[in-house]
Amino acid sequence: MRRFFVALDKEMTRRHAQWLTVIKKIAHSSRPLTLKAATRH
């Protein structure tokens, strides 16, 4: 059981790292858009 949770935790960490990379890429490519949207609110 514990081994399963360790494997799951590693998988989640890897997925999280991938998401962060994707989010950073998106944020970097559309920074002016997000800044405009943030100031408009």
N, C-alpha and C positions, 0 to 999 in steps of 0.2 A: 504493500500500500504506500509506504513512505517513498519507495523508489518511483512510483507513479507520480507522486506529487512533485518530486525533484525534477522529473522529466517535464512535467507540465509547467513548472516554474521557469525552466530554461526556455521552453517553447514560447511562453508569454513574454519573457525578457527579449528574446530574439524578435518576436513580432513587434514589440514596443519600439525596439531600436529601428526596425524597418519603417514603422509609422512616423517616428521622429524624423528620419531622413526624408521621407516623402513630404511631410509637413514643412520642413525647412526648405526643401526645393520649391514647393508651391509658394511659400511666404517670400522667398528670395525673388522668384520670378514675377510675383504680383504685389510687391511691397507698396508701390504708389497707390494701387487700388485699395489695399487694406487701410492705408493711412487716410485716404480720402473718406472711406466708409466710417472709420473711427472718428474723424473730426466732424462728420455730418451728423452723427447721433447726438 
